[in-house]
Amino acid sequence: MVAGAKTKESIEAAAIAAAELSAKLAIYHVSRLEKTKLDNAGPVGYRYTIEGGYAPITGFRIGSKEDVSAHATSLAKEMNERRGLKGTKHIVIGKPRKPQAS
């Protein structure tokens, strides 16, 4: 039983360490949340801004302040998870270049 307890404790310690590491690597965060309309006749919603990359990301969502805040926070969390340990992964669209023969 003691070995099982140590294993459970080590799993919990590893989970805590992983959470602390991801918090340190998190660069994307919600910086702004303001009530607004898309236009004069449009619905009322909230505009959010996520900062941390090259340019801020602005979005609009209809709903309560808590719902929109949760949505924007989950987007920022997902962006941090996609970022990984070595930075962003670049995707090249199109055919790869062939090496030139010398």
Residue pairs with C-beta under 8 A, 6 or more apart in sequence:
22 80
22 81
25 80
25 83
25 85
26 52
26 76
26 77
26 80
27 52
27 53
27 80
27 83
28 50
28 51
28 52
28 53
28 76
28 77
28 79
28 80
28 83
29 50
29 51
29 52
29 76
30 48
30 49
30 50
30 69
30 72
30 73
30 76
31 49
31 50
31 51
31 56
32 47
32 48
32 49
33 46
33 47
33 48
33 49
33 65
33 68
33 69
33 72
34 46
34 47
35 44
35 45
35 46
35 65
36 44
36 45
36 46
36 47
36 60
37 43
37 44
37 45
38 45
38 60
43 62
44 62
45 60
45 61
45 62
45 63
45 68
46 60
46 61
46 63
46 65
46 68
46 69
47 58
47 59
47 60
48 58
48 59
48 60
48 61
48 68
48 69
48 71
48 72
49 56
49 57
49 58
50 56
50 57
50 58
50 59
50 72
50 75
50 76
50 79
51 57
52 76
52 79
53 79
59 72
59 75
61 67
61 68
61 71
61 72
63 71
82 88
82 89
